[in-house]
Amino acid sequence: MQLETFLFPVAIIAIFYFLLILPQQRQAKAHKQMLSELKKGDKVITSGGLVGEVTHIEEDFIKIKLSDNVIVKIVREYVLKKADEKRADEK
């Protein structure tokens, strides 16, 4: 009886770990790696939906050229993905 009451919470925790926590950790690691590999000339999409080309990279900020005379400075973590990357479900 006590073994069953102990196994049920352990099973629930294991399910949450493998279905929620582990995939989120993998996604965060992939995003951090993508940010570290950004270079001048990469086309990126920000979390706000802006699409532009990286013109300058600083430690915490990135400058993105949106059009000929528009360059914005954003926080590096707000780069969502490279514009030329395919979505995971399209691969």
C-alpha distances in whole Angstrom, upper triangle without the diagonal:
4,5,5,7,9,10,11,14,15,16,18,20,21,22,24,25,26,28,29,30,31,33,35,35,37,39,40,41,43,45,46,47,49,51,52,54,56,59,63,63,60,59,56,54,53,50,53,54,58,59,61,62,61,65,63,60,60,57,55,57,59,62,62,65,64,68,71,72,68,66,63,61,57,54,53,49,51,52,49,51,54,56,56,52,51,48,45,44,48,47
4,5,5,6,9,10,12,13,15,16,18,19,21,22,23,25,26,28,28,29,32,33,33,35,37,38,39,41,43,43,45,47,48,49,51,53,57,60,61,58,57,54,53,51,49,51,53,56,57,59,60,59,62,61,58,57,54,52,55,56,60,60,63,63,66,70,70,66,64,61,59,55,52,51,47,49,50,47,49,52,54,55,51,50,47,43,43,47,47
4,6,5,6,9,11,11,12,15,16,16,18,20,21,22,24,26,26,27,29,31,31,33,35,36,37,39,41,41,43,45,46,47,49,51,55,58,59,56,55,52,51,50,47,50,51,54,55,57,58,57,60,59,56,55,52,51,53,54,58,58,61,61,64,68,68,65,62,59,57,53,50,49,45,47,48,46,47,50,52,52,48,47,44,41,41,45,44
4,5,5,6,9,10,10,13,15,15,16,19,20,21,22,24,25,26,28,30,30,32,34,35,36,38,40,41,42,44,46,47,48,50,54,57,58,54,54,51,49,48,45,48,49,53,54,56,57,56,59,58,55,55,52,50,52,54,57,57,60,59,63,66,67,63,61,58,56,52,49,48,45,46,47,44,45,48,50,51,47,45,42,39,39,43,42
4,6,6,7,9,10,12,13,15,16,18,19,21,22,23,24,25,28,29,29,31,33,34,35,38,39,40,41,43,45,46,48,50,53,57,57,54,53,50,48,47,44,47,48,51,53,55,56,55,58,57,54,53,50,49,51,52,55,55,59,58,62,65,65,62,60,57,55,51,48,47,43,44,45,43,44,48,50,50,47,45,42,39,39,43,43
4,6,6,7,9,11,11,13,15,16,17,19,21,22,22,23,26,27,27,29,31,32,33,35,37,37,39,41,42,43,45,47,51,54,55,52,51,48,47,45,43,45,47,50,51,53,54,53,56,55,52,51,48,46,49,50,53,54,57,56,60,63,64,60,58,55,53,49,46,44,41,42,44,41,43,46,48,49,45,44,41,38,38,42,41
4,6,5,6,9,10,10,12,14,15,16,18,20,20,21,23,25,25,27,29,30,31,33,35,36,37,39,41,42,43,45,49,52,53,50,49,46,45,44,41,44,45,48,49,51,52,51,55,53,50,50,47,45,48,49,52,52,55,55,58,62,62,59,57,54,52,48,45,43,40,41,42,40,41,44,46,46,42,41,38,35,35,39,38
4,5,5,6,9,10,11,13,14,16,16,18,19,20,22,24,25,26,28,29,30,32,34,35,37,38,40,41,43,45,48,52,52,49,48,45,43,42,39,42,43,46,47,50,51,50,53,53,49,49,46,44,46,48,51,51,54,53,57,60,61,57,55,52,50,46,43,42,39,40,41,38,39,42,44,45,41,40,37,33,33,37,37
4,5,5,6,9,10,11,12,14,15,16,16,18,21,21,22,24,26,27,28,30,32,33,34,36,37,39,41,42,46,49,50,47,46,43,41,40,37,39,41,44,45,48,49,48,51,50,47,46,43,41,43,45,48,48,51,51,54,58,58,55,52,49,47,43,40,39,36,37,38,36,37,40,42,43,40,39,35,32,33,36,36
4,5,5,6,9,10,11,12,14,15,15,16,19,20,20,22,25,25,26,29,30,31,32,35,36,37,39,41,44,48,49,45,45,42,40,39,36,39,41,44,45,47,48,47,50,49,45,45,42,40,42,44,47,47,50,50,54,57,57,54,52,49,47,43,40,38,35,36,37,35,36,39,41,42,38,37,34,31,32,35,35
4,5,5,6,9,10,11,12,14,14,15,18,19,20,22,24,25,26,28,30,31,32,34,35,37,38,40,44,47,48,44,44,41,39,38,35,38,40,42,43,46,47,46,49,48,45,45,42,41,43,44,47,47,50,49,53,56,57,53,51,48,46,43,40,38,35,36,37,34,35,38,40,40,37,35,32,29,29,33,32
4,5,5,6,9,10,11,12,13,14,16,17,19,21,22,23,25,27,28,29,31,33,34,35,37,39,42,46,46,42,42,39,37,36,33,36,37,40,41,43,45,44,47,46,43,43,41,39,41,42,45,44,47,47,50,54,54,51,49,46,44,40,37,36,32,33,34,32,33,36,38,39,35,34,31,28,28,31,31
4,5,5,6,9,10,10,10,12,15,15,16,18,20,21,22,24,26,26,28,30,31,33,34,36,40,43,44,40,40,37,35,34,31,34,36,38,40,42,43,42,45,44,41,40,38,36,38,39,42,42,45,45,49,52,52,49,47,44,42,38,35,34,30,31,32,30,31,34,37,37,34,33,30,27,27,31,31
4,5,5,6,8,10,10,10,13,15,15,17,19,20,21,23,25,26,27,29,30,32,33,35,39,42,43,39,39,36,35,34,31,35,36,38,39,41,42,41,44,43,40,40,37,36,38,39,42,42,45,45,48,52,52,49,47,44,42,38,35,34,30,31,32,29,30,33,35,36,32,31,28,25,26,29,29
4,5,5,6,8,9,10,12,14,15,16,18,20,21,22,24,26,27,28,30,32,33,35,38,42,42,38,38,35,33,32,30,33,34,37,37,40,41,40,44,43,40,40,38,36,38,38,41,41,44,43,47,50,51,48,45,43,41,37,35,33,29,30,31,28,29,32,34,34,31,29,26,23,23,27,26
4,6,5,5,7,9,10,11,13,15,16,17,19,21,22,23,25,26,28,29,31,33,36,39,40,36,36,32,31,30,27,30,31,34,35,37,38,38,41,40,37,37,35,33,35,35,39,38,41,41,44,48,48,45,43,40,38,34,32,30,26,27,28,26,27,30,32,33,29,28,25,22,23,26,26
4,6,6,5,6,9,10,10,12,14,15,16,18,20,21,22,24,26,27,29,30,34,37,38,35,34,31,30,29,26,30,31,34,34,36,37,36,39,38,35,35,33,31,33,34,37,37,40,40,44,47,47,44,42,39,37,33,30,29,25,26,27,25,26,29,31,32,28,27,24,21,22,26,25
4,6,6,5,7,10,11,11,13,15,16,17,19,21,22,23,25,27,28,30,34,37,37,34,33,30,29,29,27,30,31,33,34,36,36,36,39,38,36,36,33,32,34,34,37,37,40,39,43,46,47,44,42,39,37,34,31,29,26,27,27,24,25,27,30,30,26,25,22,19,20,23,22
4,6,7,7,9,11,12,13,15,16,17,19,21,22,23,25,27,28,30,33,36,36,33,32,29,27,27,24,28,28,31,32,34,35,35,38,38,35,35,33,32,33,33,36,35,38,38,41,45,45,42,40,38,36,32,30,28,25,25,26,23,23,26,28,28,25,23,20,17,17,21,21
4,6,6,6,9,10,11,12,15,16,17,19,20,21,23,25,26,28,31,34,35,31,30,27,25,24,22,25,26,29,30,32,33,32,36,35,33,33,31,29,30,31,34,33,36,35,39,42,43,40,37,35,33,29,27,25,22,22,23,20,21,25,26,27,24,23,20,17,18,22,22
4,6,5,6,9,10,11,12,14,15,17,18,20,21,23,25,26,30,33,34,30,30,27,25,24,22,25,26,29,30,32,33,32,35,34,31,31,28,26,28,29,32,32,35,35,39,42,43,39,37,34,32,28,25,24,20,22,22,20,21,24,27,28,24,24,21,18,20,23,23
4,5,5,6,9,10,11,12,14,15,17,19,20,21,23,25,29,32,33,29,29,26,25,24,23,26,27,29,30,31,32,31,34,33,30,30,28,27,28,29,32,32,35,35,39,42,43,39,37,34,32,29,26,24,21,22,22,20,20,23,26,26,23,22,20,17,18,22,21
4,5,5,6,9,10,11,12,14,15,17,18,20,21,23,27,30,30,26,26,23,22,22,20,23,24,26,27,28,29,28,32,31,29,29,27,26,27,27,30,30,33,32,36,39,40,37,35,32,30,27,25,22,19,20,20,17,17,20,22,23,19,19,16,13,15,18,17
4,5,5,6,9,10,11,12,14,15,17,18,20,21,25,28,29,25,25,22,20,19,17,21,22,24,25,27,27,27,30,29,26,27,24,23,24,25,28,27,30,30,34,37,38,34,32,29,28,24,21,19,16,17,17,15,16,19,21,23,19,19,16,14,16,19,19
4,5,5,6,9,10,11,12,14,15,17,19,20,24,27,28,25,25,22,21,20,19,22,24,25,26,27,28,26,29,28,25,25,23,21,23,24,27,27,31,31,35,38,38,35,32,30,28,24,21,19,16,18,18,16,17,20,22,23,20,20,18,16,18,21,20
4,5,5,6,9,10,11,12,14,15,17,19,22,26,26,23,23,21,20,20,19,23,23,25,25,26,26,25,28,28,25,25,23,22,24,24,27,27,30,30,34,36,37,34,32,30,28,24,22,19,16,18,17,15,15,18,20,21,17,17,16,13,16,18,17
4,5,5,6,9,10,11,12,14,15,17,21,24,24,20,20,17,17,16,15,19,19,21,21,23,23,22,26,25,23,23,22,20,21,21,24,24,27,27,30,33,34,31,29,26,25,21,19,17,13,15,14,12,12,15,17,18,15,15,13,11,14,16,16
4,5,5,6,9,10,11,12,14,16,19,22,23,20,20,17,17,16,14,18,19,21,21,22,23,21,24,23,20,21,19,17,19,19,22,22,26,26,30,33,33,30,27,25,23,19,16,14,11,13,13,11,12,15,18,19,16,17,16,14,17,20,19
4,5,5,6,9,10,11,12,15,18,22,23,20,20,18,18,18,17,21,22,23,23,23,23,21,24,23,20,20,18,17,19,20,23,23,26,27,31,33,34,31,28,26,24,21,18,15,12,15,14,13,13,15,19,19,16,18,17,15,18,20,19
4,5,5,6,9,10,11,13,16,20,20,17,17,15,16,16,16,20,20,21,20,21,20,19,22,22,19,20,18,18,19,19,22,21,24,25,28,31,32,29,27,25,23,20,18,15,12,14,13,11,10,12,15,16,13,14,13,12,16,17,16
4,5,5,6,9,10,11,15,18,18,15,15,13,13,12,12,16,17,17,17,18,18,17,20,19,16,17,16,15,16,15,18,18,21,22,25,28,29,26,23,21,19,16,14,11,9,10,9,8,8,10,14,15,12,14,13,13,16,18,17
4,5,5,6,9,10,14,17,19,16,17,14,15,14,14,18,19,19,19,19,19,17,19,18,15,15,13,13,14,14,18,18,22,23,27,29,29,26,23,21,19,16,13,10,8,11,10,10,11,13,16,17,15,17,17,16,20,21,20
4,5,5,6,9,12,16,17,15,16,14,16,16,17,20,21,21,20,20,18,16,19,18,15,16,14,15,16,16,19,19,22,24,27,29,30,27,24,23,20,18,16,12,11,14,12,12,11,12,16,16,14,16,16,16,20,21,19
4,5,5,6,10,13,14,11,12,11,12,13,14,18,17,17,16,16,15,13,16,16,13,15,14,14,15,14,16,16,19,20,23,26,27,24,21,20,18,16,14,11,10,12,9,9,8,8,12,12,11,13,14,14,18,18,17
4,5,5,9,12,14,11,12,10,12,12,13,16,17,16,16,15,14,12,14,13,10,12,11,11,11,10,13,14,17,19,22,24,25,22,19,17,15,13,11,7,7,10,8,9,8,9,13,14,13,16,17,17,21,21,21
4,6,9,12,14,12,15,13,15,15,17,20,20,20,19,18,16,13,15,13,10,11,10,11,12,12,15,16,19,21,24,26,27,24,21,19,17,15,13,9,10,13,11,13,12,12,16,17,15,19,19,20,23,24,23
4,6,10,12,10,13,12,15,16,18,21,20,19,18,16,14,12,14,13,11,13,12,14,14,13,15,16,18,20,23,25,26,24,21,20,18,17,15,12,13,15,12,13,11,10,14,14,13,17,18,19,22,22,21
4,7,9,7,9,9,12,13,16,18,18,16,15,13,11,8,11,10,8,11,12,12,12,10,12,12,14,17,19,21,22,20,17,16,15,14,13,10,11,13,10,12,10,8,12,12,13,16,18,19,23,22,21
4,6,6,9,10,14,15,18,20,20,17,15,13,10,7,8,8,7,11,12,14,13,10,11,11,13,16,18,19,20,19,16,16,15,15,15,12,14,15,12,15,13,11,13,14,15,18,20,22,25,24,23
4,6,9,11,14,15,19,20,19,17,14,11,8,5,5,6,7,11,14,15,13,10,9,9,11,14,15,16,17,16,13,14,14,14,15,13,16,16,14,16,14,12,14,14,16,20,22,24,27,26,26
4,6,9,13,15,19,20,18,15,12,9,6,5,6,9,10,14,17,18,15,12,11,9,10,12,13,14,16,15,13,15,15,16,17,15,18,17,14,16,14,11,11,12,14,18,20,23,26,24,24
4,6,10,12,16,17,16,14,11,8,6,5,8,10,11,15,17,17,15,11,11,9,10,12,14,16,18,16,14,15,15,15,16,13,15,15,11,13,10,7,8,9,11,14,17,19,22,21,20
4,7,10,14,15,13,10,7,6,4,6,10,12,13,16,18,18,16,12,12,9,9,10,12,14,17,15,13,14,15,14,16,14,15,14,10,11,9,6,5,7,10,13,15,18,20,19,19
4,7,10,11,10,8,6,6,6,7,11,13,13,16,17,16,14,11,11,8,10,10,13,16,18,15,13,13,13,12,13,11,12,10,7,7,6,4,5,8,9,12,13,16,19,18,19
4,7,8,6,6,5,7,9,10,14,15,15,18,19,17,15,12,13,10,11,10,14,17,18,15,14,13,13,12,13,12,11,9,6,6,6,6,6,9,10,12,13,15,18,17,19
4,5,5,5,7,8,11,11,14,15,15,16,17,15,12,11,12,10,12,11,15,18,19,15,14,11,11,9,10,9,9,6,4,5,7,9,9,13,13,15,15,17,20,20,21
4,5,7,10,12,15,15,18,18,17,18,19,16,14,13,15,13,16,14,18,22,22,18,17,14,14,10,11,11,9,5,6,5,8,11,12,15,15,16,15,17,19,20,22
4,6,9,12,15,16,18,19,19,20,20,17,15,14,15,13,15,13,16,20,20,16,15,13,13,10,12,13,12,8,9,9,12,14,13,17,17,19,17,20,22,22,24
4,6,10,13,15,18,19,19,21,22,19,17,15,15,13,14,11,15,18,19,15,15,13,14,12,14,14,14,10,9,9,10,12,11,14,15,16,15,18,20,20,22
4,7,10,12,14,16,17,19,20,18,15,13,12,9,10,8,11,15,15,12,11,10,12,11,13,13,14,10,9,10,11,11,10,14,15,17,17,20,22,22,24
4,7,10,13,15,16,19,21,19,16,13,12,8,9,7,10,13,15,12,11,11,13,12,14,14,15,12,10,10,10,9,7,11,13,15,16,19,21,20,22
4,7,9,12,13,16,19,18,14,11,9,6,5,5,8,11,12,10,9,9,11,11,14,13,15,13,10,12,11,10,8,11,14,17,18,21,23,22,23
4,6,9,11,15,17,17,14,10,8,5,5,7,9,11,13,11,9,10,12,12,15,13,16,14,11,13,12,10,9,11,14,17,19,22,25,23,24
4,6,7,11,14,14,11,7,6,5,6,9,12,13,14,12,9,10,10,11,12,11,14,13,10,13,12,10,11,13,15,19,20,23,26,25,25
4,7,10,14,14,11,8,6,6,6,10,12,12,12,11,8,10,10,12,14,13,16,16,14,17,16,14,15,16,19,22,24,27,30,28,28
4,7,10,11,9,6,5,7,9,13,15,15,15,13,10,10,9,11,12,11,15,15,13,17,17,15,17,19,20,24,25,28,31,30,30
4,7,8,6,5,6,9,12,15,18,18,18,16,13,12,10,10,10,8,12,13,12,15,15,15,17,19,20,23,25,26,30,29,29
4,6,5,6,8,12,15,18,20,21,20,18,14,13,10,10,9,8,12,14,13,17,17,17,20,22,22,26,27,28,32,32,31
4,6,8,11,14,18,20,23,24,24,21,17,16,12,11,9,8,11,13,14,17,18,18,21,23,23,26,27,28,31,32,31
4,7,10,13,17,19,22,24,23,20,16,14,10,9,6,6,8,10,11,15,16,17,20,23,22,26,26,27,30,31,31
4,7,10,13,15,19,20,19,16,13,10,6,6,4,5,8,9,10,14,15,16,18,21,21,24,25,26,30,30,30
4,6,10,12,15,17,16,14,10,8,6,5,6,6,9,9,9,13,13,13,15,18,19,22,23,25,28,28,28
4,7,10,12,13,13,10,6,5,4,6,9,9,12,12,11,14,15,14,16,18,20,23,24,26,29,29,29
4,6,9,11,11,8,5,5,6,8,11,10,13,12,10,13,13,12,13,15,17,21,22,24,27,26,27
4,6,7,8,6,4,7,9,11,14,14,17,15,13,16,16,14,13,16,19,22,23,26,29,27,28
4,7,8,6,6,7,11,12,15,16,18,15,14,15,15,14,13,16,18,21,22,25,27,26,28
4,6,5,7,10,13,15,19,19,21,19,17,19,19,17,15,18,21,23,25,28,30,28,30
4,6,8,12,15,17,21,21,24,22,20,22,22,20,18,20,23,26,28,31,33,32,33
4,7,10,13,16,20,21,24,22,20,23,23,22,20,23,26,28,30,33,35,34,35
4,7,10,13,17,18,20,18,17,20,20,19,18,21,24,26,27,31,33,32,33
4,7,10,13,15,17,15,15,18,18,17,17,20,22,25,26,29,32,31,32
4,6,10,12,14,12,12,15,17,17,17,20,22,25,25,28,31,30,31
4,7,9,12,11,11,15,16,17,18,21,22,25,25,28,31,31,31
4,6,8,7,8,12,14,15,16,20,20,23,23,25,28,28,29
4,6,6,8,11,14,15,17,20,20,23,23,24,27,28,29
4,5,6,9,11,12,15,18,18,21,21,22,25,26,26
4,5,8,10,13,15,18,17,19,19,20,23,24,24
4,6,9,12,14,17,16,18,18,19,22,23,24
4,6,8,10,13,13,15,15,17,20,20,21
4,7,9,12,11,13,12,14,16,17,18
4,6,8,7,10,10,12,15,15,15
4,5,5,9,10,13,16,15,15
4,6,8,10,13,15,14,15
4,6,9,12,15,13,13
4,7,9,12,10,10
4,6,8,6,7
4,6,5,7
4,5,6
4,6
4
